[in-house]
Amino acid sequence: MSTDFSTALKNRRSHYAISKDSVISDERIQEIVNEAVKHTPSSFNSQSARVVVLLGEQHDKLWNMTEGILKEVVGGSEEQFAPTAQKMAAFRGGYGTVLFFEDSSVISHLQENFALYADNFPIWSQQSSGMLQFVVWTALEAEGLGASLQHYNPLIDEKVRNEWNLPESWKLIAQMPFGKPTAEPSEKEFQPLEDRVKLFK
């Protein structure tokens, strides 16, 4: 493992304290996402990943929308909702959000054409999406941006599709708010590697 890749791998963490500042240009952010989508592997080279990048007012709109939906679902008093509101404010306080989708029409097409593997294609789709999320997350970290991975789907799916006029076949998988880190992430504990990795030769 090269030093640069190893460093990026180790430094990639969940950053919840982020600001509306960015240390790179919007063009560089799009370049990072484009490269990740293009080069992240997928089963049968299906290329089923779809991504939406929200910046500025569009980013704020997502988290305002999510907060509104959660208020309806969770209910309760303002005091009871306060911890959730704080989370929404923290995500909204970032510079942007990357939305990760998988195109279910591509997966359905593969299931029809390769029936023997039909049950596996949704699983492989999720695995490919996970790789894409990791690539984008690590690439943002390497540029000096902090991010975290959130999952408010399927609660927000319909409103997200309607707001940004996205195809019905795009299934929302995860949301990644990002921005300039304003605090160090908490310490991370690791389980013993000898319990997790086996080598035979």
BELPEWO-V180540 format. One record per residue. NEAR is the number of other C-alpha atoms within 12 Angstrom. Layout:
NEAR
NEAR
This chain:
9
8
9
15
16
13
16
25
21
17
26
31
31
31
34
32
32
33
27
28
23
29
23
22
19
19
14
17
33
24
19
31
33
23
18
31
33
21
19
28
25
28
26
20
19
29
28
36
42
35
35
34
31
31
31
24
19
23
34
25
25
39
39
27
28
34
30
21
25
25
23
16
15
19
16
13
13
14
12
13
20
18
17
27
25
20
24
31
27
30
41
35
35
39
37
41
42
41
44
42
40
39
30
27
24
27
35
23
20
27
24
15
14
16
14
11
19
18
16
19
32
27
19
27
38
28
22
34
36
27
23
38
38
29
28
44
40
34
34
42
34
26
27
27
43
42
44
37
29
28
20
28
23
21
24
30
31
23
24
35
23
15
17
21
14
22
20
19
22
29
34
35
35
32
37
43
48
49
42
30
33
22
16
18
18
11
10
12
7
9
9
9
10
9
9
9
9
9
8
4
3
